[in-house]
Amino acid sequence: MEWKKSAAKHGIPREDILWAISHAEGQENVSGRPGWLTRVWVGHPHAQTDRYIEVIVAMKGDEFVIFHAMPLSDLYRHLIETKE
């Protein structure tokens, strides 16, 4: 697993990023690098909150590159709209 500096830009701890991915309430594939699968996950950063974060990861084979994590934006809110 590789962590890009951009994943820390919004101050979300790595543990919260991993929690959101593993407990995601919504996800979808998005455009990314050719030859890579790029996916956005939307989930809570931990079990004691109602807020959501979005996490974007590029994957190829066994490579897993986390490069984006921030509070949920309107761009991906549709992934959880039925849950709110």
mmCIF file of the N, C-alpha and C atoms, coordinates in Angstrom:
data_MODEL
# 
_entry.id   MODEL 
# 
loop_
_atom_site.group_PDB 
_atom_site.id 
_atom_site.type_symbol 
_atom_site.label_atom_id 
_atom_site.label_alt_id 
_atom_site.label_comp_id 
_atom_site.label_asym_id 
_atom_site.label_entity_id 
_atom_site.label_seq_id 
_atom_site.pdbx_PDB_ins_code 
_atom_site.Cartn_x 
_atom_site.Cartn_y 
_atom_site.Cartn_z 
_atom_site.occupancy 
_atom_site.B_iso_or_equiv 
_atom_site.pdbx_formal_charge 
_atom_site.auth_seq_id 
_atom_site.auth_comp_id 
_atom_site.auth_asym_id 
_atom_site.auth_atom_id 
_atom_site.pdbx_PDB_model_num 
ATOM 1   N N  . MET A 1 1  ? 0.843   -1.162 0.000   1.00 0.00 ? 1  MET A N  1 
ATOM 2   C CA . MET A 1 1  ? 0.000   0.000  0.000   1.00 0.00 ? 1  MET A CA 1 
ATOM 3   C C  . MET A 1 1  ? 0.893   1.232  0.000   1.00 0.00 ? 1  MET A C  1 
ATOM 4   N N  . GLU A 1 2  ? 0.564   2.158  -0.876  1.00 0.00 ? 2  GLU A N  1 
ATOM 5   C CA . GLU A 1 2  ? 1.320   3.411  -0.971  1.00 0.00 ? 2  GLU A CA 1 
ATOM 6   C C  . GLU A 1 2  ? 0.403   4.569  -0.601  1.00 0.00 ? 2  GLU A C  1 
ATOM 7   N N  . TRP A 1 3  ? 0.931   5.483  0.182   1.00 0.00 ? 3  TRP A N  1 
ATOM 8   C CA . TRP A 1 3  ? 0.187   6.677  0.597   1.00 0.00 ? 3  TRP A CA 1 
ATOM 9   C C  . TRP A 1 3  ? 0.826   7.892  -0.066  1.00 0.00 ? 3  TRP A C  1 
ATOM 10  N N  . LYS A 1 4  ? 0.083   8.577  -0.902  1.00 0.00 ? 4  LYS A N  1 
ATOM 11  C CA . LYS A 1 4  ? 0.569   9.817  -1.501  1.00 0.00 ? 4  LYS A CA 1 
ATOM 12  C C  . LYS A 1 4  ? 0.370   10.963 -0.508  1.00 0.00 ? 4  LYS A C  1 
ATOM 13  N N  . LYS A 1 5  ? 1.225   11.968 -0.577  1.00 0.00 ? 5  LYS A N  1 
ATOM 14  C CA . LYS A 1 5  ? 1.097   13.135 0.302   1.00 0.00 ? 5  LYS A CA 1 
ATOM 15  C C  . LYS A 1 5  ? -0.264  13.802 0.162   1.00 0.00 ? 5  LYS A C  1 
ATOM 16  N N  . SER A 1 6  ? -0.823  13.751 -1.032  1.00 0.00 ? 6  SER A N  1 
ATOM 17  C CA . SER A 1 6  ? -2.122  14.383 -1.272  1.00 0.00 ? 6  SER A CA 1 
ATOM 18  C C  . SER A 1 6  ? -3.232  13.760 -0.430  1.00 0.00 ? 6  SER A C  1 
ATOM 19  N N  . ALA A 1 7  ? -3.063  12.514 0.009   1.00 0.00 ? 7  ALA A N  1 
ATOM 20  C CA . ALA A 1 7  ? -4.076  11.864 0.848   1.00 0.00 ? 7  ALA A CA 1 
ATOM 21  C C  . ALA A 1 7  ? -4.160  12.519 2.227   1.00 0.00 ? 7  ALA A C  1 
ATOM 22  N N  . ALA A 1 8  ? -3.098  13.171 2.651   1.00 0.00 ? 8  ALA A N  1 
ATOM 23  C CA . ALA A 1 8  ? -3.064  13.823 3.962   1.00 0.00 ? 8  ALA A CA 1 
ATOM 24  C C  . ALA A 1 8  ? -3.411  15.310 3.890   1.00 0.00 ? 8  ALA A C  1 
ATOM 25  N N  . LYS A 1 9  ? -3.672  15.810 2.725   1.00 0.00 ? 9  LYS A N  1 
ATOM 26  C CA . LYS A 1 9  ? -3.900  17.245 2.502   1.00 0.00 ? 9  LYS A CA 1 
ATOM 27  C C  . LYS A 1 9  ? -4.994  17.824 3.407   1.00 0.00 ? 9  LYS A C  1 
ATOM 28  N N  . HIS A 1 10 ? -6.045  17.051 3.690   1.00 0.00 ? 10 HIS A N  1 
ATOM 29  C CA . HIS A 1 10 ? -7.175  17.549 4.473   1.00 0.00 ? 10 HIS A CA 1 
ATOM 30  C C  . HIS A 1 10 ? -7.132  17.095 5.929   1.00 0.00 ? 10 HIS A C  1 
ATOM 31  N N  . GLY A 1 11 ? -6.003  16.518 6.338   1.00 0.00 ? 11 GLY A N  1 
ATOM 32  C CA . GLY A 1 11 ? -5.792  16.171 7.741   1.00 0.00 ? 11 GLY A CA 1 
ATOM 33  C C  . GLY A 1 11 ? -6.538  14.959 8.248   1.00 0.00 ? 11 GLY A C  1 
ATOM 34  N N  . ILE A 1 12 ? -6.976  14.096 7.366   1.00 0.00 ? 12 ILE A N  1 
ATOM 35  C CA . ILE A 1 12 ? -7.687  12.889 7.795   1.00 0.00 ? 12 ILE A CA 1 
ATOM 36  C C  . ILE A 1 12 ? -6.656  11.800 8.116   1.00 0.00 ? 12 ILE A C  1 
ATOM 37  N N  . PRO A 1 13 ? -6.682  11.274 9.327   1.00 0.00 ? 13 PRO A N  1 
ATOM 38  C CA . PRO A 1 13 ? -5.699  10.257 9.716   1.00 0.00 ? 13 PRO A CA 1 
ATOM 39  C C  . PRO A 1 13 ? -5.829  8.973  8.890   1.00 0.00 ? 13 PRO A C  1 
ATOM 40  N N  . ARG A 1 14 ? -4.715  8.290  8.734   1.00 0.00 ? 14 ARG A N  1 
ATOM 41  C CA . ARG A 1 14 ? -4.702  7.041  7.955   1.00 0.00 ? 14 ARG A CA 1 
ATOM 42  C C  . ARG A 1 14 ? -5.688  6.014  8.507   1.00 0.00 ? 14 ARG A C  1 
ATOM 43  N N  . GLU A 1 15 ? -5.782  5.936  9.828   1.00 0.00 ? 15 GLU A N  1 
ATOM 44  C CA . GLU A 1 15 ? -6.706  4.970  10.430  1.00 0.00 ? 15 GLU A CA 1 
ATOM 45  C C  . GLU A 1 15 ? -8.154  5.263  10.015  1.00 0.00 ? 15 GLU A C  1 
ATOM 46  N N  . ASP A 1 16 ? -8.505  6.538  9.939   1.00 0.00 ? 16 ASP A N  1 
ATOM 47  C CA . ASP A 1 16 ? -9.855  6.922  9.520   1.00 0.00 ? 16 ASP A CA 1 
ATOM 48  C C  . ASP A 1 16 ? -10.091 6.598  8.049   1.00 0.00 ? 16 ASP A C  1 
ATOM 49  N N  . ILE A 1 17 ? -9.068  6.767  7.236   1.00 0.00 ? 17 ILE A N  1 
ATOM 50  C CA . ILE A 1 17 ? -9.165  6.445  5.809   1.00 0.00 ? 17 ILE A CA 1 
ATOM 51  C C  . ILE A 1 17 ? -9.410  4.950  5.633   1.00 0.00 ? 17 ILE A C  1 
ATOM 52  N N  . LEU A 1 18 ? -8.648  4.145  6.334   1.00 0.00 ? 18 LEU A N  1 
ATOM 53  C CA . LEU A 1 18 ? -8.811  2.691  6.224   1.00 0.00 ? 18 LEU A CA 1 
ATOM 54  C C  . LEU A 1 18 ? -10.172 2.243  6.748   1.00 0.00 ? 18 LEU A C  1 
ATOM 55  N N  . TRP A 1 19 ? -10.650 2.873  7.836   1.00 0.00 ? 19 TRP A N  1 
ATOM 56  C CA . TRP A 1 19 ? -11.976 2.544  8.366   1.00 0.00 ? 19 TRP A CA 1 
ATOM 57  C C  . TRP A 1 19 ? -13.041 2.863  7.312   1.00 0.00 ? 19 TRP A C  1 
ATOM 58  N N  . ALA A 1 20 ? -12.957 4.027  6.696   1.00 0.00 ? 20 ALA A N  1 
ATOM 59  C CA . ALA A 1 20 ? -13.958 4.424  5.698   1.00 0.00 ? 20 ALA A CA 1 
ATOM 60  C C  . ALA A 1 20 ? -13.986 3.460  4.518   1.00 0.00 ? 20 ALA A C  1 
ATOM 61  N N  . ILE A 1 21 ? -12.823 3.000  4.087   1.00 0.00 ? 21 ILE A N  1 
ATOM 62  C CA . ILE A 1 21 ? -12.767 2.046  2.977   1.00 0.00 ? 21 ILE A CA 1 
ATOM 63  C C  . ILE A 1 21 ? -13.388 0.710  3.395   1.00 0.00 ? 21 ILE A C  1 
ATOM 64  N N  . SER A 1 22 ? -12.988 0.209  4.551   1.00 0.00 ? 22 SER A N  1 
ATOM 65  C CA . SER A 1 22 ? -13.447 -1.117 4.959   1.00 0.00 ? 22 SER A CA 1 
ATOM 66  C C  . SER A 1 22 ? -14.904 -1.144 5.421   1.00 0.00 ? 22 SER A C  1 
ATOM 67  N N  . HIS A 1 23 ? -15.471 0.025  5.718   1.00 0.00 ? 23 HIS A N  1 
ATOM 68  C CA . HIS A 1 23 ? -16.870 0.107  6.146   1.00 0.00 ? 23 HIS A CA 1 
ATOM 69  C C  . HIS A 1 23 ? -17.663 1.031  5.220   1.00 0.00 ? 23 HIS A C  1 
ATOM 70  N N  . ALA A 1 24 ? -17.259 1.116  3.990   1.00 0.00 ? 24 ALA A N  1 
ATOM 71  C CA . ALA A 1 24 ? -17.882 2.048  3.029   1.00 0.00 ? 24 ALA A CA 1 
ATOM 72  C C  . ALA A 1 24 ? -19.376 1.781  2.878   1.00 0.00 ? 24 ALA A C  1 
ATOM 73  N N  . GLU A 1 25 ? -20.119 2.861  2.750   1.00 0.00 ? 25 GLU A N  1 
ATOM 74  C CA . GLU A 1 25 ? -21.556 2.762  2.506   1.00 0.00 ? 25 GLU A CA 1 
ATOM 75  C C  . GLU A 1 25 ? -21.883 3.003  1.037   1.00 0.00 ? 25 GLU A C  1 
ATOM 76  N N  . GLY A 1 26 ? -20.906 3.453  0.277   1.00 0.00 ? 26 GLY A N  1 
ATOM 77  C CA . GLY A 1 26 ? -21.074 3.650  -1.153  1.00 0.00 ? 26 GLY A CA 1 
ATOM 78  C C  . GLY A 1 26 ? -19.725 3.655  -1.833  1.00 0.00 ? 26 GLY A C  1 
ATOM 79  N N  . GLN A 1 27 ? -19.711 3.210  -3.079  1.00 0.00 ? 27 GLN A N  1 
ATOM 80  C CA . GLN A 1 27 ? -18.468 3.207  -3.851  1.00 0.00 ? 27 GLN A CA 1 
ATOM 81  C C  . GLN A 1 27 ? -18.787 3.141  -5.333  1.00 0.00 ? 27 GLN A C  1 
ATOM 82  N N  . GLU A 1 28 ? -17.862 3.637  -6.121  1.00 0.00 ? 28 GLU A N  1 
ATOM 83  C CA . GLU A 1 28 ? -17.994 3.513  -7.573  1.00 0.00 ? 28 GLU A CA 1 
ATOM 84  C C  . GLU A 1 28 ? -16.634 3.713  -8.213  1.00 0.00 ? 28 GLU A C  1 
ATOM 85  N N  . ASN A 1 29 ? -16.488 3.152  -9.403  1.00 0.00 ? 29 ASN A N  1 
ATOM 86  C CA . ASN A 1 29 ? -15.266 3.361  -10.177 1.00 0.00 ? 29 ASN A CA 1 
ATOM 87  C C  . ASN A 1 29 ? -15.309 4.741  -10.799 1.00 0.00 ? 29 ASN A C  1 
ATOM 88  N N  . VAL A 1 30 ? -14.152 5.386  -10.883 1.00 0.00 ? 30 VAL A N  1 
ATOM 89  C CA . VAL A 1 30 ? -14.030 6.712  -11.482 1.00 0.00 ? 30 VAL A CA 1 
ATOM 90  C C  . VAL A 1 30 ? -12.873 6.702  -12.477 1.00 0.00 ? 30 VAL A C  1 
ATOM 91  N N  . SER A 1 31 ? -12.812 7.723  -13.303 1.00 0.00 ? 31 SER A N  1 
ATOM 92  C CA . SER A 1 31 ? -11.713 7.836  -14.271 1.00 0.00 ? 31 SER A CA 1 
ATOM 93  C C  . SER A 1 31 ? -10.398 8.003  -13.532 1.00 0.00 ? 31 SER A C  1 
ATOM 94  N N  . GLY A 1 32 ? -9.370  7.399  -14.090 1.00 0.00 ? 32 GLY A N  1 
ATOM 95  C CA . GLY A 1 32 ? -8.055  7.497  -13.475 1.00 0.00 ? 32 GLY A CA 1 
ATOM 96  C C  . GLY A 1 32 ? -6.978  7.172  -14.487 1.00 0.00 ? 32 GLY A C  1 
ATOM 97  N N  . ARG A 1 33 ? -5.829  6.757  -14.002 1.00 0.00 ? 33 ARG A N  1 
ATOM 98  C CA . ARG A 1 33 ? -4.708  6.405  -14.865 1.00 0.00 ? 33 ARG A CA 1 
ATOM 99  C C  . ARG A 1 33 ? -5.080  5.253  -15.796 1.00 0.00 ? 33 ARG A C  1 
ATOM 100 N N  . PRO A 1 34 ? -4.672  5.344  -17.049 1.00 0.00 ? 34 PRO A N  1 
ATOM 101 C CA . PRO A 1 34 ? -4.916  4.215  -17.953 1.00 0.00 ? 34 PRO A CA 1 
ATOM 102 C C  . PRO A 1 34 ? -4.266  2.942  -17.401 1.00 0.00 ? 34 PRO A C  1 
ATOM 103 N N  . GLY A 1 35 ? -5.003  1.846  -17.462 1.00 0.00 ? 35 GLY A N  1 
ATOM 104 C CA . GLY A 1 35 ? -4.491  0.568  -16.979 1.00 0.00 ? 35 GLY A CA 1 
ATOM 105 C C  . GLY A 1 35 ? -4.683  0.339  -15.493 1.00 0.00 ? 35 GLY A C  1 
ATOM 106 N N  . TRP A 1 36 ? -5.178  1.322  -14.781 1.00 0.00 ? 36 TRP A N  1 
ATOM 107 C CA . TRP A 1 36 ? -5.426  1.212  -13.346 1.00 0.00 ? 36 TRP A CA 1 
ATOM 108 C C  . TRP A 1 36 ? -6.934  1.256  -13.094 1.00 0.00 ? 36 TRP A C  1 
ATOM 109 N N  . LEU A 1 37 ? -7.393  0.571  -12.065 1.00 0.00 ? 37 LEU A N  1 
ATOM 110 C CA . LEU A 1 37 ? -8.757  0.703  -11.594 1.00 0.00 ? 37 LEU A CA 1 
ATOM 111 C C  . LEU A 1 37 ? -8.734  1.765  -10.510 1.00 0.00 ? 37 LEU A C  1 
ATOM 112 N N  . THR A 1 38 ? -9.519  2.802  -10.684 1.00 0.00 ? 38 THR A N  1 
ATOM 113 C CA . THR A 1 38 ? -9.583  3.873  -9.694  1.00 0.00 ? 38 THR A CA 1 
ATOM 114 C C  . THR A 1 38 ? -10.987 3.896  -9.119  1.00 0.00 ? 38 THR A C  1 
ATOM 115 N N  . ARG A 1 39 ? -11.072 3.882  -7.806  1.00 0.00 ? 39 ARG A N  1 
ATOM 116 C CA . ARG A 1 39 ? -12.369 3.781  -7.144  1.00 0.00 ? 39 ARG A CA 1 
ATOM 117 C C  . ARG A 1 39 ? -12.466 4.797  -6.020  1.00 0.00 ? 39 ARG A C  1 
ATOM 118 N N  . VAL A 1 40 ? -13.668 5.344  -5.849  1.00 0.00 ? 40 VAL A N  1 
ATOM 119 C CA . VAL A 1 40 ? -13.965 6.213  -4.713  1.00 0.00 ? 40 VAL A CA 1 
ATOM 120 C C  . VAL A 1 40 ? -14.833 5.435  -3.728  1.00 0.00 ? 40 VAL A C  1 
ATOM 121 N N  . TRP A 1 41 ? -14.497 5.549  -2.455  1.00 0.00 ? 41 TRP A N  1 
ATOM 122 C CA . TRP A 1 41 ? -15.293 4.973  -1.372  1.00 0.00 ? 41 TRP A CA 1 
ATOM 123 C C  . TRP A 1 41 ? -15.818 6.118  -0.522  1.00 0.00 ? 41 TRP A C  1 
ATOM 124 N N  . VAL A 1 42 ? -17.052 5.999  -0.063  1.00 0.00 ? 42 VAL A N  1 
ATOM 125 C CA . VAL A 1 42 ? -17.646 6.970  0.853   1.00 0.00 ? 42 VAL A CA 1 
ATOM 126 C C  . VAL A 1 42 ? -18.065 6.218  2.106   1.00 0.00 ? 42 VAL A C  1 
ATOM 127 N N  . GLY A 1 43 ? -17.593 6.719  3.240   1.00 0.00 ? 43 GLY A N  1 
ATOM 128 C CA . GLY A 1 43 ? -17.933 6.076  4.500   1.00 0.00 ? 43 GLY A CA 1 
ATOM 129 C C  . GLY A 1 43 ? -17.607 6.985  5.670   1.00 0.00 ? 43 GLY A C  1 
ATOM 130 N N  . HIS A 1 44 ? -17.997 6.527  6.845   1.00 0.00 ? 44 HIS A N  1 
ATOM 131 C CA . HIS A 1 44 ? -17.666 7.256  8.071   1.00 0.00 ? 44 HIS A CA 1 
ATOM 132 C C  . HIS A 1 44 ? -16.192 7.027  8.395   1.00 0.00 ? 44 HIS A C  1 
ATOM 133 N N  . PRO A 1 45 ? -15.516 8.029  8.959   1.00 0.00 ? 45 PRO A N  1 
ATOM 134 C CA . PRO A 1 45 ? -14.112 7.838  9.318   1.00 0.00 ? 45 PRO A CA 1 
ATOM 135 C C  . PRO A 1 45 ? -13.919 6.947  10.557  1.00 0.00 ? 45 PRO A C  1 
ATOM 136 N N  . HIS A 1 46 ? -14.973 6.776  11.343  1.00 0.00 ? 46 HIS A N  1 
ATOM 137 C CA . HIS A 1 46 ? -14.957 5.866  12.495  1.00 0.00 ? 46 HIS A CA 1 
ATOM 138 C C  . HIS A 1 46 ? -16.405 5.642  12.923  1.00 0.00 ? 46 HIS A C  1 
ATOM 139 N N  . ALA A 1 47 ? -16.595 4.737  13.848  1.00 0.00 ? 47 ALA A N  1 
ATOM 140 C CA . ALA A 1 47 ? -17.957 4.323  14.210  1.00 0.00 ? 47 ALA A CA 1 
ATOM 141 C C  . ALA A 1 47 ? -18.711 5.332  15.073  1.00 0.00 ? 47 ALA A C  1 
ATOM 142 N N  . GLN A 1 48 ? -18.015 6.307  15.627  1.00 0.00 ? 48 GLN A N  1 
ATOM 143 C CA . GLN A 1 48 ? -18.661 7.249  16.543  1.00 0.00 ? 48 GLN A CA 1 
ATOM 144 C C  . GLN A 1 48 ? -19.012 8.587  15.895  1.00 0.00 ? 48 GLN A C  1 
ATOM 145 N N  . THR A 1 49 ? -19.336 8.591  14.617  1.00 0.00 ? 49 THR A N  1 
ATOM 146 C CA . THR A 1 49 ? -19.662 9.848  13.942  1.00 0.00 ? 49 THR A CA 1 
ATOM 147 C C  . THR A 1 49 ? -20.733 9.630  12.889  1.00 0.00 ? 49 THR A C  1 
ATOM 148 N N  . ASP A 1 50 ? -21.415 10.710 12.567  1.00 0.00 ? 50 ASP A N  1 
ATOM 149 C CA . ASP A 1 50 ? -22.395 10.674 11.476  1.00 0.00 ? 50 ASP A CA 1 
ATOM 150 C C  . ASP A 1 50 ? -21.829 11.303 10.206  1.00 0.00 ? 50 ASP A C  1 
ATOM 151 N N  . ARG A 1 51 ? -20.675 11.936 10.298  1.00 0.00 ? 51 ARG A N  1 
ATOM 152 C CA . ARG A 1 51 ? -20.102 12.588 9.115   1.00 0.00 ? 51 ARG A CA 1 
ATOM 153 C C  . ARG A 1 51 ? -19.471 11.543 8.188   1.00 0.00 ? 51 ARG A C  1 
ATOM 154 N N  . TYR A 1 52 ? -19.281 11.935 6.941   1.00 0.00 ? 52 TYR A N  1 
ATOM 155 C CA . TYR A 1 52 ? -18.721 11.048 5.932   1.00 0.00 ? 52 TYR A CA 1 
ATOM 156 C C  . TYR A 1 52 ? -17.445 11.641 5.342   1.00 0.00 ? 52 TYR A C  1 
ATOM 157 N N  . ILE A 1 53 ? -16.594 10.753 4.839   1.00 0.00 ? 53 ILE A N  1 
ATOM 158 C CA . ILE A 1 53 ? -15.442 11.179 4.054   1.00 0.00 ? 53 ILE A CA 1 
ATOM 159 C C  . ILE A 1 53 ? -15.448 10.413 2.737   1.00 0.00 ? 53 ILE A C  1 
ATOM 160 N N  . GLU A 1 54 ? -14.727 10.960 1.771   1.00 0.00 ? 54 GLU A N  1 
ATOM 161 C CA . GLU A 1 54 ? -14.521 10.273 0.488   1.00 0.00 ? 54 GLU A CA 1 
ATOM 162 C C  . GLU A 1 54 ? -13.044 9.933  0.373   1.00 0.00 ? 54 GLU A C  1 
ATOM 163 N N  . VAL A 1 55 ? -12.776 8.748  -0.147  1.00 0.00 ? 55 VAL A N  1 
ATOM 164 C CA . VAL A 1 55 ? -11.405 8.268  -0.303  1.00 0.00 ? 55 VAL A CA 1 
ATOM 165 C C  . VAL A 1 55 ? -11.272 7.725  -1.723  1.00 0.00 ? 55 VAL A C  1 
ATOM 166 N N  . ILE A 1 56 ? -10.220 8.133  -2.425  1.00 0.00 ? 56 ILE A N  1 
ATOM 167 C CA . ILE A 1 56 ? -10.005 7.638  -3.785  1.00 0.00 ? 56 ILE A CA 1 
ATOM 168 C C  . ILE A 1 56 ? -8.674  6.899  -3.841  1.00 0.00 ? 56 ILE A C  1 
ATOM 169 N N  . VAL A 1 57 ? -8.736  5.719  -4.459  1.00 0.00 ? 57 VAL A N  1 
ATOM 170 C CA . VAL A 1 57 ? -7.594  4.814  -4.509  1.00 0.00 ? 57 VAL A CA 1 
ATOM 171 C C  . VAL A 1 57 ? -7.419  4.309  -5.931  1.00 0.00 ? 57 VAL A C  1 
ATOM 172 N N  . ALA A 1 58 ? -6.166  4.235  -6.381  1.00 0.00 ? 58 ALA A N  1 
ATOM 173 C CA . ALA A 1 58 ? -5.829  3.625  -7.671  1.00 0.00 ? 58 ALA A CA 1 
ATOM 174 C C  . ALA A 1 58 ? -5.273  2.229  -7.390  1.00 0.00 ? 58 ALA A C  1 
ATOM 175 N N  . MET A 1 59 ? -5.735  1.246  -8.165  1.00 0.00 ? 59 MET A N  1 
ATOM 176 C CA . MET A 1 59 ? -5.325  -0.140 -7.939  1.00 0.00 ? 59 MET A CA 1 
ATOM 177 C C  . MET A 1 59 ? -4.896  -0.783 -9.250  1.00 0.00 ? 59 MET A C  1 
ATOM 178 N N  . LYS A 1 60 ? -3.812  -1.528 -9.168  1.00 0.00 ? 60 LYS A N  1 
ATOM 179 C CA . LYS A 1 60 ? -3.330  -2.291 -10.319 1.00 0.00 ? 60 LYS A CA 1 
ATOM 180 C C  . LYS A 1 60 ? -2.586  -3.501 -9.784  1.00 0.00 ? 60 LYS A C  1 
ATOM 181 N N  . GLY A 1 61 ? -3.123  -4.692 -10.073 1.00 0.00 ? 61 GLY A N  1 
ATOM 182 C CA . GLY A 1 61 ? -2.520  -5.897 -9.508  1.00 0.00 ? 61 GLY A CA 1 
ATOM 183 C C  . GLY A 1 61 ? -2.551  -5.821 -8.001  1.00 0.00 ? 61 GLY A C  1 
ATOM 184 N N  . ASP A 1 62 ? -1.391  -5.964 -7.371  1.00 0.00 ? 62 ASP A N  1 
ATOM 185 C CA . ASP A 1 62 ? -1.352  -5.874 -5.911  1.00 0.00 ? 62 ASP A CA 1 
ATOM 186 C C  . ASP A 1 62 ? -0.923  -4.482 -5.426  1.00 0.00 ? 62 ASP A C  1 
ATOM 187 N N  . GLU A 1 63 ? -0.863  -3.522 -6.349  1.00 0.00 ? 63 GLU A N  1 
ATOM 188 C CA . GLU A 1 63 ? -0.543  -2.141 -5.974  1.00 0.00 ? 63 GLU A CA 1 
ATOM 189 C C  . GLU A 1 63 ? -1.828  -1.429 -5.565  1.00 0.00 ? 63 GLU A C  1 
ATOM 190 N N  . PHE A 1 64 ? -1.752  -0.694 -4.482  1.00 0.00 ? 64 PHE A N  1 
ATOM 191 C CA . PHE A 1 64 ? -2.890  -0.011 -3.889  1.00 0.00 ? 64 PHE A CA 1 
ATOM 192 C C  . PHE A 1 64 ? -2.387  1.374  -3.498  1.00 0.00 ? 64 PHE A C  1 
ATOM 193 N N  . VAL A 1 65 ? -2.793  2.420  -4.225  1.00 0.00 ? 65 VAL A N  1 
ATOM 194 C CA . VAL A 1 65 ? -2.256  3.767  -4.018  1.00 0.00 ? 65 VAL A CA 1 
ATOM 195 C C  . VAL A 1 65 ? -3.377  4.688  -3.539  1.00 0.00 ? 65 VAL A C  1 
ATOM 196 N N  . ILE A 1 66 ? -3.300  5.100  -2.283  1.00 0.00 ? 66 ILE A N  1 
ATOM 197 C CA . ILE A 1 66 ? -4.284  6.009  -1.705  1.00 0.00 ? 66 ILE A CA 1 
ATOM 198 C C  . ILE A 1 66 ? -3.782  7.428  -1.953  1.00 0.00 ? 66 ILE A C  1 
ATOM 199 N N  . PHE A 1 67 ? -4.577  8.209  -2.700  1.00 0.00 ? 67 PHE A N  1 
ATOM 200 C CA . PHE A 1 67 ? -4.101  9.550  -3.050  1.00 0.00 ? 67 PHE A CA 1 
ATOM 201 C C  . PHE A 1 67 ? -5.082  10.671 -2.750  1.00 0.00 ? 67 PHE A C  1 
ATOM 202 N N  . HIS A 1 68 ? -6.277  10.353 -2.245  1.00 0.00 ? 68 HIS A N  1 
ATOM 203 C CA . HIS A 1 68 ? -7.263  11.403 -1.976  1.00 0.00 ? 68 HIS A CA 1 
ATOM 204 C C  . HIS A 1 68 ? -8.124  11.005 -0.792  1.00 0.00 ? 68 HIS A C  1 
ATOM 205 N N  . ALA A 1 69 ? -8.269  11.919 0.167   1.00 0.00 ? 69 ALA A N  1 
ATOM 206 C CA . ALA A 1 69 ? -9.177  11.724 1.297   1.00 0.00 ? 69 ALA A CA 1 
ATOM 207 C C  . ALA A 1 69 ? -9.592  13.093 1.806   1.00 0.00 ? 69 ALA A C  1 
ATOM 208 N N  . MET A 1 70 ? -10.901 13.293 1.923   1.00 0.00 ? 70 MET A N  1 
ATOM 209 C CA . MET A 1 70 ? -11.403 14.584 2.398   1.00 0.00 ? 70 MET A CA 1 
ATOM 210 C C  . MET A 1 70 ? -12.836 14.420 2.884   1.00 0.00 ? 70 MET A C  1 
ATOM 211 N N  . PRO A 1 71 ? -13.349 15.427 3.591   1.00 0.00 ? 71 PRO A N  1 
ATOM 212 C CA . PRO A 1 71 ? -14.771 15.376 3.937   1.00 0.00 ? 71 PRO A CA 1 
ATOM 213 C C  . PRO A 1 71 ? -15.598 15.222 2.661   1.00 0.00 ? 71 PRO A C  1 
ATOM 214 N N  . LEU A 1 72 ? -16.717 14.552 2.781   1.00 0.00 ? 72 LEU A N  1 
ATOM 215 C CA . LEU A 1 72 ? -17.557 14.263 1.625   1.00 0.00 ? 72 LEU A CA 1 
ATOM 216 C C  . LEU A 1 72 ? -17.960 15.539 0.887   1.00 0.00 ? 72 LEU A C  1 
ATOM 217 N N  . SER A 1 73 ? -17.736 15.541 -0.415  1.00 0.00 ? 73 SER A N  1 
ATOM 218 C CA . SER A 1 73 ? -18.128 16.659 -1.270  1.00 0.00 ? 73 SER A CA 1 
ATOM 219 C C  . SER A 1 73 ? -19.425 16.315 -1.993  1.00 0.00 ? 73 SER A C  1 
ATOM 220 N N  . ASP A 1 74 ? -20.022 17.319 -2.610  1.00 0.00 ? 74 ASP A N  1 
ATOM 221 C CA . ASP A 1 74 ? -21.246 17.087 -3.373  1.00 0.00 ? 74 ASP A CA 1 
ATOM 222 C C  . ASP A 1 74 ? -21.012 16.162 -4.565  1.00 0.00 ? 74 ASP A C  1 
ATOM 223 N N  . LEU A 1 75 ? -19.785 16.074 -5.030  1.00 0.00 ? 75 LEU A N  1 
ATOM 224 C CA . LEU A 1 75 ? -19.473 15.242 -6.186  1.00 0.00 ? 75 LEU A CA 1 
ATOM 225 C C  . LEU A 1 75 ? -19.809 13.767 -5.950  1.00 0.00 ? 75 LEU A C  1 
ATOM 226 N N  . TYR A 1 76 ? -19.639 13.293 -4.732  1.00 0.00 ? 76 TYR A N  1 
ATOM 227 C CA . TYR A 1 76 ? -19.881 11.875 -4.438  1.00 0.00 ? 76 TYR A CA 1 
ATOM 228 C C  . TYR A 1 76 ? -21.011 11.646 -3.443  1.00 0.00 ? 76 TYR A C  1 
ATOM 229 N N  . ARG A 1 77 ? -21.725 12.682 -3.081  1.00 0.00 ? 77 ARG A N  1 
ATOM 230 C CA . ARG A 1 77 ? -22.833 12.558 -2.121  1.00 0.00 ? 77 ARG A CA 1 
ATOM 231 C C  . ARG A 1 77 ? -23.903 11.574 -2.605  1.00 0.00 ? 77 ARG A C  1 
ATOM 232 N N  . HIS A 1 78 ? -24.062 11.458 -3.918  1.00 0.00 ? 78 HIS A N  1 
ATOM 233 C CA . HIS A 1 78 ? -25.080 10.540 -4.467  1.00 0.00 ? 78 HIS A CA 1 
ATOM 234 C C  . HIS A 1 78 ? -24.844 9.093  -4.041  1.00 0.00 ? 78 HIS A C  1 
ATOM 235 N N  . LEU A 1 79 ? -23.642 8.764  -3.641  1.00 0.00 ? 79 LEU A N  1 
ATOM 236 C CA . LEU A 1 79 ? -23.336 7.395  -3.248  1.00 0.00 ? 79 LEU A CA 1 
ATOM 237 C C  . LEU A 1 79 ? -23.967 7.002  -1.901  1.00 0.00 ? 79 LEU A C  1 
ATOM 238 N N  . ILE A 1 80 ? -24.378 8.006  -1.127  1.00 0.00 ? 80 ILE A N  1 
ATOM 239 C CA . ILE A 1 80 ? -24.993 7.709  0.164   1.00 0.00 ? 80 ILE A CA 1 
ATOM 240 C C  . ILE A 1 80 ? -26.356 8.372  0.342   1.00 0.00 ? 80 ILE A C  1 
ATOM 241 N N  . GLU A 1 81 ? -26.868 9.047  -0.664  1.00 0.00 ? 81 GLU A N  1 
ATOM 242 C CA . GLU A 1 81 ? -28.115 9.815  -0.505  1.00 0.00 ? 81 GLU A CA 1 
ATOM 243 C C  . GLU A 1 81 ? -29.260 8.989  0.055   1.00 0.00 ? 81 GLU A C  1 
ATOM 244 N N  . THR A 1 82 ? -29.382 7.754  -0.288  1.00 0.00 ? 82 THR A N  1 
ATOM 245 C CA . THR A 1 82 ? -30.471 6.935  0.217   1.00 0.00 ? 82 THR A CA 1 
ATOM 246 C C  . THR A 1 82 ? -30.250 6.525  1.669   1.00 0.00 ? 82 THR A C  1 
ATOM 247 N N  . LYS A 1 83 ? -29.044 6.732  2.197   1.00 0.00 ? 83 LYS A N  1 
ATOM 248 C CA . LYS A 1 83 ? -28.726 6.348  3.567   1.00 0.00 ? 83 LYS A CA 1 
ATOM 249 C C  . LYS A 1 83 ? -28.865 7.498  4.551   1.00 0.00 ? 83 LYS A C  1 
ATOM 250 N N  . GLU A 1 84 ? -28.892 8.724  4.062   1.00 0.00 ? 84 GLU A N  1 
ATOM 251 C CA . GLU A 1 84 ? -28.965 9.889  4.956   1.00 0.00 ? 84 GLU A CA 1 
ATOM 252 C C  . GLU A 1 84 ? -30.391 10.173 5.383   1.00 0.00 ? 84 GLU A C  1 
# 
